[in-house]
Amino acid sequence: MMEKNAKTKRLLYFGLGPDEYTRISECESAKDIWEALQVAHEGTNQVKQSRIVLLMRKYELFEMVIVKR
């Protein structure tokens, strides 16, 4: 199990640029690295939900403008 974790960590390190590397340099496991990258690029669940609400609102406003014209 430790060998798989080490291999996966190496693959993740080699596939990242310097900006991402600084985000994950202190992570101890491949799972921690993956989760840190996921939050950095996708956001937390709360951020995702906020984006969905915002986009739905923009769509509703857009639809109202089209119907009124």
DRENBA-171426 format. One record per residue (C-alpha): x, y, z. Coordinates in steps of 0.5 Angstrom, whole numbers. Layout:
! residues N
X=X	Y=Y	Z=Z .
...
END
This chain:
! residues 69
X=0	Y=0	Z=0 .
X=6	Y=5	Z=2 .
X=9	Y=3	Z=-5 .
X=3	Y=5	Z=-9 .
X=2	Y=11	Z=-5 .
X=9	Y=13	Z=-6 .
X=8	Y=12	Z=-14 .
X=2	Y=16	Z=-14 .
X=5	Y=22	Z=-11 .
X=11	Y=22	Z=-15 .
X=6	Y=22	Z=-21 .
X=2	Y=27	Z=-19 .
X=9	Y=31	Z=-17 .
X=12	Y=31	Z=-24 .
X=5	Y=33	Z=-27 .
X=4	Y=39	Z=-24 .
X=7	Y=46	Z=-25 .
X=11	Y=50	Z=-20 .
X=4	Y=54	Z=-17 .
X=1	Y=47	Z=-16 .
X=7	Y=44	Z=-13 .
X=7	Y=50	Z=-7 .
X=0	Y=48	Z=-6 .
X=1	Y=41	Z=-5 .
X=8	Y=40	Z=-2 .
X=6	Y=39	Z=5 .
X=1	Y=34	Z=3 .
X=3	Y=27	Z=6 .
X=-1	Y=22	Z=2 .
X=-3	Y=22	Z=-5 .
X=-10	Y=22	Z=-3 .
X=-9	Y=29	Z=1 .
X=-5	Y=32	Z=-5 .
X=-11	Y=30	Z=-10 .
X=-16	Y=33	Z=-5 .
X=-12	Y=39	Z=-4 .
X=-12	Y=40	Z=-12 .
X=-19	Y=38	Z=-13 .
X=-21	Y=44	Z=-8 .
X=-16	Y=49	Z=-11 .
X=-19	Y=48	Z=-18 .
X=-26	Y=46	Z=-17 .
X=-28	Y=49	Z=-10 .
X=-31	Y=47	Z=-4 .
X=-38	Y=44	Z=-4 .
X=-41	Y=50	Z=-2 .
X=-37	Y=54	Z=-7 .
X=-40	Y=49	Z=-12 .
X=-47	Y=50	Z=-10 .
X=-46	Y=58	Z=-10 .
X=-44	Y=58	Z=-17 .
X=-50	Y=53	Z=-19 .
X=-55	Y=58	Z=-15 .
X=-52	Y=64	Z=-19 .
X=-52	Y=61	Z=-26 .
X=-59	Y=59	Z=-25 .
X=-61	Y=66	Z=-23 .
X=-57	Y=69	Z=-29 .
X=-61	Y=64	Z=-33 .
X=-68	Y=66	Z=-30 .
X=-66	Y=74	Z=-31 .
X=-64	Y=72	Z=-38 .
X=-70	Y=68	Z=-40 .
X=-75	Y=74	Z=-37 .
X=-71	Y=79	Z=-42 .
X=-72	Y=75	Z=-48 .
X=-80	Y=73	Z=-46 .
X=-81	Y=81	Z=-45 .
X=-78	Y=83	Z=-52 .
END
